Amino acid sequence: MHRGPLRVGEWVRLLDQKGRRHNFELVAGKRFFSNRGHLEHDELIGREEGFTVTSSAGGEYLVFRPLLSEFVVSMPRGAAVIYPKDAAQIVASADIFPGARVVEAGAGSGALTCSLLRAVGPHGKVISFERREEFHDVAKRNVDQFFGEGHPAWELRLGDLVEELPGVAEKVDRVVLDMLAPWECVDVVADALVPGGIVCVYVATTTQLSKVVETLRVHGGFTEPQAWESLVRDWHVEGLAVRPSHKMIGHTAFLVTARRMAPGQRPPLKRRRPAPGAYGPDYTGPRPADVPQEPLEQPVADGVEDQRE
C-alpha cells in the first residue's frame, strides 16, 4: 500500500537463504531475533525496500513490504482466512469493480475484506457483517494494519446478516457469503441485490455446496448457479529438472455464483436429466420445480422375473 522508504508501523517480510519467511511490524528501537542472530529494526527503517541485510550471526535476509497475498496468510487470525487463490477467484468471478457496493458476511479475520477494498477503491463501499465480537475485533485490526489506517470505503458491523442487511439504505451490487449456513440468507440477499447483481458463496463441504446451489435454484430469482473449485500447483524449474512441485494448495473451498433476475422475472427452466437417484428418496434438500419426486424402489417377490430395465 505504501511507496518510498520503510516507515515505523509498517510490516516487513524477511526471506532467508532457505526460503523461511518472517513477518513483523517495524518499531523504533526494537530487535528482531532468529536462529541466525538479531537485527535492529532501526537498520531497516528509512530504507527503500528490496535490499539485503545481514544479522549479527551472519544470516542474510531479503527485505520487502509483504504483498497482500503474503500478508493474509501470515496475519493474526480469529477465523480461518480465505486463501489468496480463492480471493482472486471471488474478485474476478463476482466482477468486483471500482465503485461497487459490496456486502460481505462474515468478516472472519479480514483477509477477503482487504481484497474487496482493493477492488472497489476509495469511491466504492464494502459493508462487512460479523456475528462474533472476537472475530470482529481481529478483522478490524488486520484491515487497519494492512491499509495503515481506516479505509474510507469500509464499514464493519457487528451483527447477523439476516437481521441487519434489510436495514442497509440502498441496493448493493454484490454479496459475498462466507458462513456456515449461507442458504438461510438467500431471501434477504435477493431483496438487497440490484437486478443483474451477483451473489458469490464460499463453502467448504459438498453438503453445504449442494444445499446452497439447490436453494438458489428453488428461489427462482437467480440464474442457474455455477459451482467450482480451484487448485494451485507450483513447479520446480532448474535447468533440465522441470517438474511439478511436491507440495500444492489443493482443496480449500467451493465457490458458487449466481446473478439476480429483475423483479418478477424468472429464468427459463433448465433442461436437465438428473443422474439416477440424484433426487431420490434419500435426498432431503430443496427440490427444483421441474424435478419430480422419484418413487421408492419396489422389492421384487421371490420367483417373479424382474422386467425392469
C-alpha positions in Angstrom: 0.0 0.0 0.0 3.0 2.3 0.5 5.8 3.5 -1.6 9.1 5.0 -0.6 11.2 4.3 2.5 10.1 1.8 5.1 8.2 3.6 8.0 7.6 2.9 11.6 4.4 0.9 12.0 4.6 -0.8 8.6 5.0 -4.6 8.3 8.1 -6.0 6.6 8.7 -9.5 5.2 12.2 -11.1 5.6 13.2 -14.1 3.5 16.3 -16.1 4.4 18.5 -18.3 2.2 16.4 -21.4 2.9 13.2 -19.7 1.9 11.9 -19.2 5.5 9.7 -16.1 5.9 9.4 -13.7 8.8 6.8 -11.0 9.1 6.8 -8.3 11.7 5.9 -4.7 12.4 8.6 -2.1 12.4 9.1 -0.5 15.8 11.8 2.0 16.6 14.4 0.7 19.0 13.2 -2.9 18.7 15.1 -6.0 17.7 14.2 -9.0 15.5 15.5 -12.3 16.7 16.0 -15.6 14.9 18.3 -18.6 15.0 20.7 -16.6 12.9 21.1 -13.8 15.4 19.3 -10.5 15.6 18.6 -7.4 13.5 17.9 -3.9 14.7 14.6 -2.5 13.4 16.3 0.9 13.1 18.6 -0.7 10.4 15.5 -1.2 8.2 13.5 1.9 8.9 14.1 4.7 6.4 15.5 2.4 3.6 13.9 1.6 0.3 12.5 -2.0 0.2 14.3 -4.6 -1.9 17.6 -4.8 -0.1 19.6 -7.5 1.7 20.6 -7.2 5.3 22.9 -9.3 7.5 22.1 -10.4 11.0 24.5 -10.4 14.0 25.3 -14.1 13.3 25.9 -13.7 9.6 22.4 -14.6 8.3 21.3 -12.9 5.1 17.8 -11.7 4.7 15.9 -10.1 1.7 13.7 -7.3 2.9 10.4 -6.2 1.2 7.0 -5.0 2.2 4.6 -8.0 2.2 2.3 -8.4 -0.7 -1.4 -8.7 0.1 -1.2 -12.4 -0.7 1.7 -12.8 1.7 0.1 -10.7 4.4 -3.2 -12.6 4.6 -1.6 -16.0 5.2 0.6 -14.7 8.0 -1.6 -12.2 9.8 -3.1 -12.9 13.2 -6.3 -15.0 12.8 -9.6 -15.3 14.5 -11.4 -17.3 12.0 -9.7 -19.2 9.1 -8.7 -16.9 6.3 -9.8 -17.1 2.6 -6.7 -18.1 0.7 -5.4 -15.7 -2.0 -6.3 -18.2 -4.8 -9.9 -18.1 -3.7 -10.0 -14.3 -3.0 -8.7 -13.8 -6.6 -11.4 -16.0 -8.0 -14.1 -14.1 -6.0 -12.9 -10.7 -7.2 -12.8 -11.9 -10.8 -15.8 -14.2 -11.0 -18.1 -11.8 -9.0 -16.8 -8.9 -11.1 -16.0 -6.7 -8.2 -15.4 -3.3 -9.9 -14.2 0.1 -8.8 -17.0 2.0 -7.2 -19.1 -1.2 -6.5 -21.3 -1.5 -3.4 -20.4 -4.9 -1.8 -21.7 -6.8 1.2 -19.6 -9.4 2.9 -20.6 -11.9 5.6 -18.8 -12.9 7.7 -15.7 -10.8 8.1 -13.6 -13.6 9.7 -10.0 -12.3 10.0 -10.4 -9.7 7.3 -8.4 -11.4 4.6 -11.1 -11.2 1.9 -12.1 -7.8 3.1 -8.6 -6.4 2.0 -9.1 -7.8 -1.5 -12.6 -6.4 -1.8 -11.5 -3.0 -0.6 -8.6 -3.0 -3.1 -11.1 -3.8 -5.9 -13.8 -1.3 -5.1 -11.3 1.6 -4.4 -12.0 4.7 -2.3 -15.2 5.5 -4.0 -16.9 2.1 -3.6 -18.4 0.6 -0.5 -17.7 -2.6 1.4 -20.1 -3.5 4.3 -18.8 -6.4 6.3 -21.0 -8.3 8.8 -19.6 -10.4 11.6 -21.7 -12.1 14.3 -18.8 -12.9 16.7 -17.2 -10.0 18.6 -13.8 -11.6 18.8 -13.6 -12.1 15.0 -15.0 -8.5 14.5 -12.1 -7.1 16.5 -9.4 -9.3 14.8 -10.7 -8.3 11.4 -10.6 -4.6 12.2 -7.0 -4.8 13.5 -5.8 -6.7 10.4 -7.5 -4.5 7.8 -6.4 -1.3 9.6 -2.9 -2.8 9.8 -2.7 -3.6 6.1 -4.0 -0.2 4.9 -2.2 1.8 7.6 -5.5 3.4 8.8 -9.2 3.1 8.5 -10.2 2.5 4.8 -12.7 5.2 3.6 -14.8 2.6 1.8 -15.2 0.1 4.7 -18.0 -0.3 7.2 -17.7 -3.1 9.7 -20.9 -4.1 11.5 -21.3 -6.5 14.5 -24.5 -8.5 13.9 -26.3 -11.1 11.9 -26.7 -10.6 8.1 -30.3 -11.8 8.0 -31.3 -9.3 10.7 -29.1 -6.3 9.6 -29.0 -6.4 5.8 -32.6 -5.2 5.4 -31.6 -2.1 7.2 -29.0 -1.1 4.5 -30.3 2.0 2.9 -29.5 1.3 -0.8 -29.4 -1.7 -3.0 -26.0 -3.4 -3.4 -24.1 -4.7 -6.5 -22.5 -7.8 -5.0 -22.9 -10.0 -2.0 -20.2 -12.4 -0.8 -21.1 -15.1 1.8 -18.5 -16.9 3.8 -20.6 -18.5 6.5 -21.8 -21.8 7.9 -25.4 -21.8 6.5 -25.5 -19.3 3.6 -28.7 -20.8 2.3 -30.5 -19.2 5.2 -29.7 -15.8 3.7 -30.9 -16.3 0.1 -34.2 -14.3 0.6 -32.6 -11.2 2.2 -29.7 -11.3 -0.3 -32.2 -11.4 -3.2 -34.0 -8.3 -1.7 -30.7 -6.4 -1.3 -29.2 -7.1 -4.7 -29.8 -4.8 -7.8 -31.1 -6.6 -10.9 -28.0 -8.2 -12.5 -26.2 -8.2 -9.2 -24.1 -11.2 -8.2 -24.1 -13.4 -5.1 -20.9 -15.4 -4.5 -20.9 -18.1 -1.9 -17.8 -19.7 -0.3 -18.4 -23.1 1.3 -16.0 -25.9 2.4 -18.0 -29.1 2.2 -20.0 -30.9 -0.5 -23.2 -31.0 1.7 -23.0 -27.2 2.0 -22.4 -26.9 -1.7 -25.4 -29.0 -2.6 -27.8 -27.1 -0.2 -26.8 -23.6 -1.3 -27.0 -24.4 -5.0 -30.4 -26.1 -4.7 -31.7 -23.2 -2.5 -30.7 -20.7 -5.2 -32.4 -22.8 -7.9 -35.6 -23.1 -5.9 -35.8 -19.4 -5.1 -36.4 -18.7 -8.7 -35.0 -15.2 -8.7 -31.4 -16.1 -9.7 -29.8 -17.5 -12.8 -28.6 -21.1 -12.8 -25.8 -21.3 -10.1 -22.3 -22.1 -11.2 -20.1 -24.1 -8.8 -16.3 -24.8 -9.0 -13.1 -25.1 -7.1 -9.5 -24.1 -7.9 -6.3 -25.9 -7.3 -2.8 -24.3 -7.4 0.4 -26.3 -8.1 3.9 -24.8 -8.1 6.6 -26.0 -10.5 10.2 -26.7 -9.8 12.4 -25.2 -12.6 16.2 -25.7 -12.5 18.0 -26.4 -15.8 16.7 -29.6 -17.2 15.0 -30.5 -13.9 11.5 -29.2 -14.7 8.7 -31.0 -12.7 5.7 -30.3 -10.6 6.4 -29.3 -7.0 5.8 -32.0 -4.4 3.5 -29.7 -2.5 0.4 -27.9 -3.7 -2.6 -25.9 -2.5 -5.4 -28.4 -3.1 -9.0 -28.1 -2.0 -9.7 -25.1 0.3 -13.4 -24.5 -0.6 -16.1 -24.4 -3.3 -17.3 -21.2 -4.9 -20.8 -20.6 -6.2 -22.0 -17.6 -8.2 -25.5 -16.6 -9.5 -27.0 -13.4 -10.9 -30.1 -11.7 -9.7 -33.0 -11.5 -12.0 -35.2 -8.4 -12.4 -38.2 -8.2 -10.1 -41.0 -10.5 -11.2 -38.7 -12.3 -13.7 -37.7 -15.9 -13.6 -35.0 -17.7 -15.6 -36.1 -20.4 -18.1 -36.3 -23.8 -16.6 -33.1 -25.7 -17.2 -33.5 -28.7 -19.3 -31.9 -31.3 -17.1 -31.5 -35.0 -16.9 -30.6 -35.7 -13.3 -28.4 -38.7 -12.7 -30.4 -41.7 -11.4 -31.1 -41.3 -7.7 -29.9 -37.7 -7.6 -33.3 -36.5 -6.2 -34.4 -39.9 -5.0 -36.0 -40.9 -1.6 -32.7 -40.2 0.3 -32.5 -36.6 -0.9 -33.9 -34.2 1.6 -32.8 -30.9 0.3 -34.6 -28.2 -1.7 -36.1 -29.6 -4.9 -36.3 -27.7 -8.2 -39.9 -27.4 -9.6 -39.1 -29.3 -12.7 -37.7 -32.4 -10.9 -40.4 -34.8 -9.6 -40.1 -37.0 -6.6 -38.7 -40.3 -7.6 -40.7 -43.3 -6.4 -39.5 -45.6 -3.8 -37.8 -48.8 -5.1 -40.3 -51.6 -5.0 -38.9 -55.0 -4.0 -39.3 -57.9 -6.4 -41.1 -61.0 -5.0 -39.3 -64.3 -4.9 -39.8 -66.4 -8.1 -41.0 -63.4 -10.1 -38.9 -62.4 -13.1 -37.7 -58.7 -12.9 -38.8 -57.0 -16.1 -37.4 -53.6 -15.1 -34.7 -52.1 -17.3 
